[in-house]
């Protein structure tokens, strides 16, 4: 499940505003999908420090981070990059850094398994999660 969609961006900033970010010779659907994928690729390493990804739900703040970072990805040219777009993206990245450092929490993810929750579960760098059950040995050792 993607963190955001083109429709999500348009609902907040409007379809016309979104189109102003795009170069005239690109397919808007392809460009937006790639920008959202790039935003997720930037977001996941921060989230992965604290939470198992993929996330079980997409919290509003994560969606907003994806939207603002995707818009920043879409407007790399100086003539399309506004100061506001850059500020919003940096604000979202700062928030994600705080989440990764444990200085900020994502309320909607409370109660879901988290990295370092004291269990013997782990996650690889690729996002794969590994779960280990407690081992039981009979008294005095030996095999079961």
C-alpha positions in Angstrom: 0.0 0.0 0.0 1.6 3.3 -1.1 1.9 6.0 1.5 0.2 8.5 -0.8 -1.5 8.7 -4.2 -1.8 11.4 -6.9 -5.4 11.9 -5.6 -4.1 12.6 -2.1 -1.7 15.2 -3.4 -4.5 16.8 -5.5 -6.9 16.9 -2.5 -4.5 18.9 -0.5 -2.7 21.1 -3.1 -5.1 20.9 -6.0 -4.7 19.3 -9.5 -3.6 22.6 -11.1 -0.8 23.2 -8.5 0.4 19.6 -9.0 0.6 20.1 -12.8 2.7 23.3 -12.3 5.4 21.1 -10.7 5.7 18.9 -13.7 7.8 19.4 -16.8 5.6 19.7 -19.9 7.1 16.7 -21.6 6.4 14.1 -18.9 3.5 11.8 -18.3 1.9 13.1 -15.1 0.8 9.7 -13.9 4.3 8.2 -14.3 6.0 11.2 -12.9 3.8 11.3 -9.8 4.1 7.5 -9.2 7.9 7.7 -9.4 8.0 10.7 -7.1 5.8 8.9 -4.5 8.0 5.8 -4.8 11.1 8.0 -4.3 9.5 9.6 -1.3 8.8 6.2 0.2 12.4 5.2 -0.4 13.4 8.3 1.6 10.9 7.7 4.4 11.4 4.0 5.0 14.9 4.1 6.4 13.8 6.5 9.1 10.7 4.5 10.0 12.7 1.3 9.9 14.7 2.5 12.9 11.6 2.2 15.1 8.8 0.4 13.3 8.4 -2.7 11.2 7.8 -1.8 7.6 5.6 -2.1 5.6 3.4 -0.3 8.1 0.2 -2.0 9.1 -1.7 1.3 8.6 -0.6 4.5 6.9 -0.8 7.3 9.6 -1.8 10.8 8.4 1.6 12.2 9.2 3.4 9.6 7.2 1.0 10.3 4.3 1.7 14.0 4.6 5.5 13.3 4.6 5.1 11.3 1.4 3.1 14.0 -0.2 5.4 16.9 0.6 8.6 14.9 -0.2 7.0 13.7 -3.5 6.2 17.3 -4.5 9.8 18.2 -3.7 10.9 15.4 -5.9 8.6 16.6 -8.7 9.9 20.2 -8.7 13.7 19.9 -9.0 14.0 22.7 -11.6 14.6 26.1 -10.1 11.7 27.6 -12.1 9.3 25.1 -10.5 10.8 24.8 -7.0 9.2 27.2 -4.6 10.6 28.1 -1.2 7.4 26.7 0.4 7.8 23.3 -1.3 11.4 23.1 -0.1 10.5 24.2 3.5 7.7 21.6 3.7 10.0 18.8 2.5 12.7 19.7 5.0 10.2 20.0 7.8 9.0 16.5 7.0 12.5 15.1 6.8 13.4 16.7 10.2 10.3 15.1 11.7 11.4 11.7 10.3 14.9 12.2 11.8 13.2 12.8 15.2 11.1 9.7 14.8 14.2 7.6 14.0 16.1 9.1 17.0 13.1 8.4 19.3 12.4 12.1 19.9 9.0 11.9 18.2 6.4 9.2 18.1 3.7 8.3 15.5 0.6 7.9 17.7 -1.3 5.7 15.2 1.5 3.1 15.4 1.4 2.7 19.2 0.6 -0.9 20.0 2.0 -2.3 16.8 5.2 -4.3 16.8 8.2 -2.0 16.9 11.9 -2.5 16.4 13.7 -3.1 19.7 10.5 -3.8 21.6 12.3 -6.3 23.8 11.4 -9.4 21.7 13.8 -11.6 19.8 12.5 -10.4 16.5 14.7 -8.7 13.9 14.4 -7.0 10.5 16.9 -7.1 7.7 18.0 -4.1 5.7 15.7 -5.2 2.9 12.7 -4.9 5.1 12.2 -8.6 5.7 11.1 -9.4 9.3 12.3 -12.5 11.1 10.5 -13.9 14.2 12.0 -16.3 16.6 9.9 -18.4 19.1 11.3 -19.1 22.5 13.1 -22.4 22.7 12.1 -24.9 25.4 14.5 -27.4 26.8 13.6 -30.2 29.3 15.0 -29.9 32.8 18.5 -31.2 33.0 19.2 -30.5 29.3 19.0 -32.9 26.5 16.8 -32.9 23.4 13.0 -33.0 23.3 
